[in-house]
């Protein structure tokens, strides 16, 4: 099977939703996005079973798994990443982490706008991330996309372009690069957790 035809399951719980899709190349075999503030831990595995059944495939048919790694909700991101790592181990297939900036950007020259705490926005362009109240750095002239794009557009007058389906984009990106020698998926955090036991190892903070 060529990389472009890999049967890939992609999913994400890093925000107020539970989302999953099954793709094979350009074909979307099944897709589901359910808004939810809480309950992703209980809903994720049943949803994955449902999208596989809708796609007419079994777990054993999968070639790769893609998972959203944030930045987003701390607990939600960990839920999906832990599930992806466990499934990859059980199925003996690679799992690939995909950031939300990658998934919403889908290889386009855009500024991906993600919700940040206290009404802020994580503005992402390529590998550069700025946390802002809605303004943008000088020289960032690309159109906006992502769940917080409207907030930035209201402050800047910048054009907004539609983002692709999140789970579909995660699955398609994972299909192109998932491999046994790739690093295991890990959560991407842009700030420390609001509350964590002192004994916990602190999350890695991106520069």
Secondary structure as the mmCIF struct_conf table of DSSP 4:
data_model
#
loop_
_struct_conf.conf_type_id
_struct_conf.id
_struct_conf.beg_label_comp_id
_struct_conf.beg_label_asym_id
_struct_conf.beg_label_seq_id
_struct_conf.end_label_comp_id
_struct_conf.end_label_asym_id
_struct_conf.end_label_seq_id
HELX_RH_3T_P HELX_RH_3T_P1 UNK A 3 UNK A 5
STRN STRN1 UNK A 7 UNK A 12
BEND BEND1 UNK A 14 UNK A 16
STRN STRN2 UNK A 17 UNK A 24
TURN_TY1_P TURN_TY1_P1 UNK A 25 UNK A 26
STRN STRN3 UNK A 27 UNK A 35
BEND BEND2 UNK A 37 UNK A 38
HELX_RH_AL_P HELX_RH_AL_P1 UNK A 40 UNK A 55
TURN_TY1_P TURN_TY1_P2 UNK A 56 UNK A 56
HELX_RH_3T_P HELX_RH_3T_P2 UNK A 59 UNK A 61
STRN STRN4 UNK A 64 UNK A 68
BEND BEND3 UNK A 71 UNK A 72
HELX_RH_AL_P HELX_RH_AL_P2 UNK A 74 UNK A 91
TURN_TY1_P TURN_TY1_P3 UNK A 92 UNK A 92
STRN STRN5 UNK A 94 UNK A 98
HELX_RH_AL_P HELX_RH_AL_P3 UNK A 100 UNK A 105
TURN_TY1_P TURN_TY1_P4 UNK A 106 UNK A 107
BEND BEND4 UNK A 108 UNK A 109
STRN STRN6 UNK A 110 UNK A 115
HELX_RH_3T_P HELX_RH_3T_P3 UNK A 117 UNK A 119
STRN STRN7 UNK A 121 UNK A 125
TURN_TY1_P TURN_TY1_P5 UNK A 126 UNK A 127
STRN STRN8 UNK A 128 UNK A 132
BEND BEND5 UNK A 133 UNK A 134
TURN_TY1_P TURN_TY1_P6 UNK A 138 UNK A 139
BEND BEND6 UNK A 142 UNK A 142
STRN STRN9 UNK A 143 UNK A 145
BEND BEND7 UNK A 146 UNK A 146
TURN_TY1_P TURN_TY1_P7 UNK A 147 UNK A 148
HELX_RH_AL_P HELX_RH_AL_P4 UNK A 149 UNK A 156
STRN STRN10 UNK A 160 UNK A 160
HELX_LH_PP_P HELX_LH_PP_P1 UNK A 162 UNK A 165
HELX_RH_AL_P HELX_RH_AL_P5 UNK A 166 UNK A 177
TURN_TY1_P TURN_TY1_P8 UNK A 180 UNK A 181
BEND BEND8 UNK A 182 UNK A 182
HELX_LH_PP_P HELX_LH_PP_P2 UNK A 183 UNK A 185
STRN STRN11 UNK A 189 UNK A 189
BEND BEND9 UNK A 190 UNK A 191
BEND BEND10 UNK A 194 UNK A 195
TURN_TY1_P TURN_TY1_P9 UNK A 198 UNK A 199
BEND BEND11 UNK A 200 UNK A 200
HELX_LH_PP_P HELX_LH_PP_P3 UNK A 201 UNK A 204
STRN STRN12 UNK A 205 UNK A 205
#
